[in-house]
Amino acid sequence: MHQDEKIAIIGAGPVGLTTALGLARRGVPCVVYESLHGIAREQRGAAFHPPTLEMLHELGVGEPLMKMGLRIPVWQMRDRVNGVYAEFDLGVLADATDFPFRFHLPQHYLSTVLLNELRQQPNVEIRLGETLQSVEASDDAVRLVFSTENGRRESRASWVVGADGAHSMVRKTAGFSFDGFTWPEKFLVTNVRDPLEALGYTGTAYISDPDAWAVVLKLYDDTGDDLWRVAMPASVDVDDAMLLEPESVQRRLRETLGADMPFTLAYSGTYRVHQRVADTFVKGRVLLAGDAAHINNPIGGFGLNGGVHDACNLASKLAEVWHGRATNEALELYSRQRRTIALDVVQKNSIRNKNLMDERDPAVRLRNQQTMHALSIDPYRSREYLMETSMLSAVLQALQIN
């Protein structure tokens, strides 16, 4: 390994930037490549779980984040027709974490804070507007090919971290498999500027219904108050142009939220949702993290959080290898730990959450709701459930994998 070669990180989203800062804090030089010319502001992850906040504070970016965002301690499970059937208060975890709440902040705010911090690091280079075309790994280095506004460019790195999302070019060109499935429906995502608390919603609410289920989140926005995200199912057989017609979106919102009122629509869009995990997160000198390694439906907020957990785990181990204090087995351990969590926690819980919400059999749906209500009022069982759904248990579980 040549010490004058930097580690290449592909993707300047939260996962790539967190990985870069974790390496920089440990004295490891790196270069971050991003195809865009700035931070992506698309409608993506926005809910941070307690252990994620702990990790970001350890990296030194927690304070600027906490000056923004919303602290949401209480979240609901609702039936679209019959209303709330279970409510959980993360405040009961105050003895287990300094952050006993969900923290709502669209991920581009985190990316901006991370990028600003990285620009202060002398051992970090940021290269925007460079699109990865391929990676080719040898025993002692990785060759990278990029397309730029000035044409084709090649680079070398000792290691490459693919944090370039669900359509990862690192994963595709380095020969990883990405098995799983795609959900049959599209997701219709809307942002509205209305005080949904007046309708009885807490800052996080999961609405069960076989056809009109929804995830409702209150979002932080530095331009004003009362911004909420409502994600709903939509048929793949209906053209996006029809789904996104304002009156169609309004009709869906009225039906789903149970309110005969006009909503102030700030955004609407659709996307497909997948459940997939790479066969490994490490192939020689090529490493995967975040959506490049595993993707899931957004119900429960496991994607963004799991990606940040990947980044922190990987940065600590890769730094030890870089400095010669650990062998490549440390990176294999990263893969075992984080891939196990992706399969046993992220995939399992996100699939379970969606199945709970769109169950079609009325008897099964009622039984599920009664079970969740009983769990919510049992102090011991509800605390265990919150440890699991907040991903605190997953962090402990990963540490036990060797």
C-alpha positions in Angstrom: 0.0 0.0 0.0 1.4 3.4 -1.0 0.8 5.9 1.7 0.8 8.8 -0.9 -2.4 7.4 -2.5 -5.7 8.5 -1.1 -8.8 6.4 -0.4 -11.4 7.1 -3.1 -15.0 7.6 -2.0 -17.7 7.6 -4.7 -20.8 9.6 -3.8 -21.2 12.8 -1.8 -24.4 11.9 0.0 -24.6 11.4 3.7 -22.9 7.9 3.6 -20.0 8.9 1.5 -19.4 12.2 3.4 -19.7 10.5 6.8 -17.1 7.9 5.7 -14.8 10.6 4.5 -15.0 12.5 7.8 -14.6 9.4 9.8 -11.4 8.7 7.8 -10.1 12.3 8.0 -10.6 12.4 11.8 -8.3 9.4 11.9 -5.6 10.9 9.8 -6.4 9.1 6.5 -6.3 11.1 3.3 -9.2 10.6 0.9 -10.9 12.1 -2.1 -14.6 12.3 -2.6 -16.0 12.1 -6.1 -19.6 13.2 -6.9 -21.3 13.3 -10.3 -23.4 16.3 -9.4 -22.0 19.8 -8.9 -23.4 20.2 -5.5 -25.5 18.5 -2.8 -28.5 16.6 -4.0 -31.8 18.0 -2.5 -34.2 15.3 -3.6 -36.8 14.0 -1.3 -34.9 11.2 0.6 -34.3 10.1 4.2 -35.3 12.6 6.9 -35.6 10.6 10.2 -32.6 10.0 12.4 -32.6 7.4 15.1 -30.8 7.8 18.5 -27.6 5.8 17.8 -27.2 7.7 14.5 -27.2 11.0 16.4 -24.7 9.5 18.9 -22.4 8.7 16.0 -22.7 12.1 14.4 -21.9 13.8 17.7 -18.8 11.6 18.0 -17.7 12.8 14.5 -18.1 16.4 15.7 -21.1 17.5 13.5 -23.9 16.9 16.0 -24.1 20.4 17.4 -24.7 22.2 14.1 -27.3 19.6 13.2 -29.2 19.9 16.5 -29.6 23.7 15.9 -31.9 22.6 13.1 -34.3 19.7 12.9 -37.3 18.6 15.0 -37.2 16.3 18.0 -40.1 13.8 17.8 -40.3 11.6 20.9 -43.8 10.2 20.3 -44.9 8.2 17.2 -48.3 6.7 16.3 -49.7 3.6 14.6 -53.1 4.4 13.1 -55.9 2.7 11.3 -57.1 4.9 8.4 -60.7 4.5 9.5 -60.6 3.9 13.2 -57.6 6.1 14.2 -54.8 5.5 16.7 -54.3 2.0 17.9 -50.8 2.2 19.4 -48.5 5.0 20.5 -44.9 4.9 21.6 -42.8 7.4 23.5 -39.0 7.1 23.0 -38.6 9.1 26.2 -38.6 5.7 28.0 -35.1 5.1 26.5 -33.6 8.1 28.3 -31.4 5.7 30.4 -30.1 4.1 27.2 -29.3 7.1 25.0 -28.7 10.8 25.3 -31.1 11.2 22.3 -34.5 9.6 23.3 -36.4 10.8 20.3 -36.5 10.7 16.5 -34.8 13.6 14.9 -36.4 14.8 11.7 -34.1 16.7 9.3 -34.0 16.1 5.5 -30.7 14.5 4.7 -29.4 17.3 2.5 -28.9 19.4 5.6 -26.7 16.7 7.0 -24.8 16.4 3.7 -24.2 20.2 3.8 -22.9 20.2 7.3 -20.6 17.3 6.5 -19.3 18.9 3.3 -18.6 22.2 5.1 -16.6 20.3 7.8 -14.7 18.3 5.1 -13.7 21.4 3.3 -11.8 22.4 6.5 -9.8 19.1 6.5 -6.4 19.4 4.8 -6.3 15.7 4.0 -9.6 15.6 2.1 -10.2 16.5 -1.6 -13.7 17.1 -3.0 -14.2 16.6 -6.7 -17.6 17.5 -8.0 -19.0 17.0 -11.5 -17.0 13.7 -12.0 -19.1 10.6 -13.0 -17.6 7.2 -12.3 -17.6 5.0 -15.4 -15.8 1.9 -14.0 -13.5 0.5 -11.3 -10.8 -2.1 -11.9 -9.1 -3.5 -8.8 -5.7 -5.2 -8.7 -3.8 -6.6 -5.7 -2.4 -3.3 -4.6 -4.6 -0.5 -6.0 -7.8 0.4 -7.8 -8.0 2.1 -11.2 -10.9 4.5 -11.6 -12.3 5.9 -14.8 -14.4 9.1 -14.8 -16.2 11.2 -17.3 -16.0 15.0 -16.7 -16.9 18.1 -18.6 -13.3 18.1 -19.9 -13.4 14.5 -21.0 -12.3 11.1 -19.7 -10.0 11.0 -16.7 -8.3 8.1 -14.9 -7.2 8.0 -11.3 -5.8 5.4 -8.8 -6.6 4.8 -5.2 -5.5 2.3 -2.6 -9.1 1.5 -1.8 -12.5 2.6 -3.2 -15.7 3.0 -1.2 -18.9 2.8 -3.2 -21.3 5.1 -1.5 -23.0 5.9 -4.8 -26.5 4.8 -4.1 -29.0 2.2 -5.3 -27.7 2.3 -8.9 -24.1 2.1 -7.7 -21.6 2.0 -10.6 -19.0 0.8 -8.1 -21.1 -2.2 -7.3 -22.1 -2.9 -11.0 -18.6 -2.7 -12.4 -16.8 -4.5 -9.6 -18.9 -7.6 -10.0 -21.1 -7.6 -6.8 -24.5 -9.2 -7.0 -27.6 -7.4 -5.6 -30.3 -9.9 -4.9 -33.8 -9.2 -3.6 -37.1 -7.9 -5.0 -39.0 -4.9 -6.1 -42.3 -4.0 -4.5 -45.2 -4.2 -6.9 -46.5 -0.6 -6.3 -44.9 2.8 -6.7 -44.6 5.2 -3.8 -46.3 8.6 -4.2 -44.5 11.1 -2.0 -45.9 14.5 -1.2 -44.9 17.4 1.0 -47.7 19.6 2.3 -47.6 22.9 4.3 -50.5 22.4 6.6 -50.7 22.0 10.4 -51.5 18.2 10.6 -51.3 18.3 14.4 -54.7 19.8 14.2 -55.9 16.5 12.7 -54.4 14.5 15.6 -51.1 13.5 14.0 -47.9 13.3 16.0 -44.6 14.1 14.2 -44.4 10.5 13.0 -47.4 8.4 12.1 -47.9 5.1 10.3 -51.4 4.7 8.8 -52.6 1.1 8.1 -55.0 0.4 5.3 -55.0 -2.3 2.5 -55.2 0.4 -0.3 -54.5 3.8 1.3 -51.8 3.2 3.9 -49.3 6.0 4.5 -46.3 7.3 6.3 -46.7 10.8 7.8 -43.6 12.7 9.0 -43.3 16.3 10.1 -40.2 17.8 8.4 -37.8 20.6 9.3 -37.6 23.4 6.8 -35.5 26.5 7.3 -38.0 28.6 5.2 -41.0 28.1 7.4 -43.1 25.9 9.7 -45.6 23.1 9.0 -44.0 21.0 6.4 -45.1 17.4 6.4 -44.2 14.4 4.2 -47.0 12.0 3.3 -45.9 8.8 1.4 -48.7 6.6 -0.1 -48.9 3.7 -2.5 -49.7 4.1 -6.2 -50.4 1.7 -9.0 -47.5 1.0 -11.4 -50.2 0.8 -14.1 -51.2 4.4 -13.8 -49.0 6.9 -15.6 -47.0 9.4 -13.4 -48.6 12.3 -15.2 -52.0 11.2 -14.0 -50.9 10.3 -10.5 -49.3 13.7 -10.0 -52.2 15.8 -11.3 -52.9 18.3 -8.5 -56.5 17.2 -8.0 -55.6 13.5 -8.0 -53.0 14.2 -5.3 -55.5 16.3 -3.3 -58.0 13.4 -3.5 -55.5 10.9 -2.3 -54.5 13.2 0.6 -58.1 13.8 1.7 -58.8 10.0 1.5 -55.6 9.0 3.4 -55.5 11.7 6.1 -59.3 11.7 6.7 -59.8 15.4 6.2 -62.1 17.1 3.7 -59.9 20.1 3.2 -57.6 21.5 0.5 -53.9 20.8 1.2 -51.1 23.2 0.4 -49.0 21.0 -1.9 -45.3 21.9 -1.8 -44.0 18.8 -3.7 -45.2 15.5 -5.2 -43.3 12.7 -7.0 -43.1 8.9 -7.4 -40.4 6.3 -7.1 -40.1 2.5 -7.0 -39.0 0.7 -3.9 -36.8 -2.3 -3.6 -35.5 -4.8 -1.0 -32.0 -5.9 -2.0 -28.7 -6.7 -0.3 -25.3 -7.2 -2.0 -23.7 -10.6 -1.7 -20.8 -9.1 0.2 -19.8 -5.5 1.2 -16.1 -6.2 0.4 -14.4 -7.5 -2.7 -10.6 -7.0 -2.4 -10.0 -3.3 -2.4 -13.6 -2.4 -3.3 -16.0 -1.6 -0.4 -19.7 -0.9 -0.4 -21.8 1.2 2.1 -25.3 2.5 2.3 -27.7 2.1 -0.6 -24.9 0.8 -2.8 -24.8 -2.2 -0.4 -28.4 -2.6 0.7 -31.7 -0.9 -0.1 -35.2 -1.2 1.6 -38.6 0.5 1.8 -38.6 3.7 3.8 -41.1 2.5 6.5 -39.3 2.8 9.8 -36.4 5.0 8.7 -33.8 2.3 8.4 -32.1 3.3 5.1 -30.4 6.5 6.0 -29.6 5.4 9.5 -28.2 2.0 8.4 -26.1 3.8 5.8 -24.6 6.2 8.4 -23.9 3.1 10.7 -22.1 1.5 7.8 -20.0 4.6 7.2 -18.9 4.8 10.9 -18.1 1.1 11.1 -16.2 1.1 7.9 -14.2 4.3 8.6 -12.9 3.0 11.9 -11.8 -0.3 10.4 -10.4 1.0 7.1 -8.3 3.6 9.1 -6.8 0.8 11.1 -5.9 -1.1 7.9 -4.5 2.1 6.3 -2.2 2.8 9.3 -1.0 -0.8 9.3 -2.5 -1.6 12.7 -5.0 -4.2 11.3 -5.1 -6.7 8.4 -7.7 -6.9 5.7 -9.6 -9.2 8.0 -10.9 -6.0 9.7 -12.7 -5.2 6.4 -14.2 -8.7 6.2 -15.4 -8.1 9.7 -17.1 -4.9 8.5 -18.9 -6.8 5.8 -20.0 -9.6 8.2 -21.3 -7.1 10.8 -23.1 -4.7 8.5 -24.4 -7.3 6.1 -25.9 -9.3 9.0 -27.6 -6.2 10.3 -28.9 -5.3 6.8 -30.4 -8.8 6.5 -31.6 -9.4 10.1 -32.6 -6.0 11.1 -33.1 -3.6 8.2 -34.7 -6.0 5.7 -36.7 -7.9 8.3 -38.2 -4.8 10.1 -38.9 -2.7 7.0 -40.7 -5.6 5.3 -42.6 -6.4 8.5 -43.6 -2.7 8.8 -45.0 -2.6 5.3 -46.9 -5.9 5.7 -48.4 -4.6 8.9 -49.6 -1.5 7.1 -51.1 -3.0 4.0 -52.6 -6.2 5.4 -55.7 -7.0 3.3 -57.4 -9.6 5.5 -59.7 -7.7 8.0 -59.4 -10.3 10.7 -55.6 -10.4 10.4 -55.4 -6.6 10.3 -57.5 -6.4 13.5 -55.4 -9.0 15.2 -52.2 -7.2 14.3 -53.5 -4.0 15.6 -54.6 -5.5 18.9 -51.2 -7.1 19.3 -49.4 -3.8 18.7 -51.8 -2.0 21.1 -51.1 -4.6 23.8 -47.4 -4.2 23.2 -47.5 -0.4 23.4 -49.1 -0.5 26.9 -46.7 -3.1 28.3 -43.7 -1.2 29.8 -41.2 -4.0 29.4 -42.2 -5.2 25.9 -42.6 -1.7 24.5 -39.2 -0.8 25.7 -37.7 -3.8 24.0 -39.6 -2.9 20.8 -38.3 0.7 20.9 -34.8 -0.5 21.4 -35.2 -2.6 18.3 -37.0 0.0 16.1 -34.7 2.8 17.1 -31.7 0.6 16.1 -30.0 0.8 19.5 -30.2 -3.0 19.7 -28.7 -3.3 16.2 -25.6 -1.4 17.2 -25.1 -3.8 20.1 -25.8 -6.8 17.9 -23.2 -5.8 15.3 -20.5 -5.5 18.0 -21.2 -9.1 19.0 -20.4 -10.4 15.5 -16.8 -11.4 15.0 
